[in-house]
Amino acid sequence: MNRSTRPAFGTVLFFSTAFGLAMYFAFAAVQGNFGLFRRAEILAEAQDLKQQLNQVQTDVARMENLTARLSDDYLDLDLLDEQTRKVLGMIRADEIVIR
């Protein structure tokens, strides 16, 4: 019996195909649409969006406060005076304007 020490062609083909598939799935797990790098990007984006949400909520609370202070139920005369000066450009008789 003359047995060759070379592996059969089918065995080489099987292991090379298995290795190729393993490399493909490893690459997809790291670089793919649902991979590790994309997950890190999504987490960073979520953190940025949370900060933007907090800023918007702060702005909304400030605007609600100003709106409530100028409502019919409660009128803040200082705020009304400030807004009148800002929008209409009015000043009092005892004030001096420096430009």
Phi, psi and omega in degrees: 000126180251103181258132182276145178274352176284137178290154181292154181298322180297322180293316179296317179296317180299310183291326177290323176293317179297318178295318179297316178296319178298319178293320179298312181291326176295317177298316180295325180292333181264312189257349188290181181298332180244024184277185183294319181294320178295323177298317178297320177297317181295319179295319178294319178295321178296320178296317178298318180293325176295320178294319177296320178298316178298319179295317179295319178297322177296316179297319179295318179297320178296316180295321178297321178296313179297320179295318179295325181287343177251014183279174179291330182287325183217123182240117177270109185294326178295317179293320177298317177299316179298314180294322178297316179296319183291314185281313186266347179072031182271152175226164176276164182293333183265012181255154177241134180259126178245125180244000000 
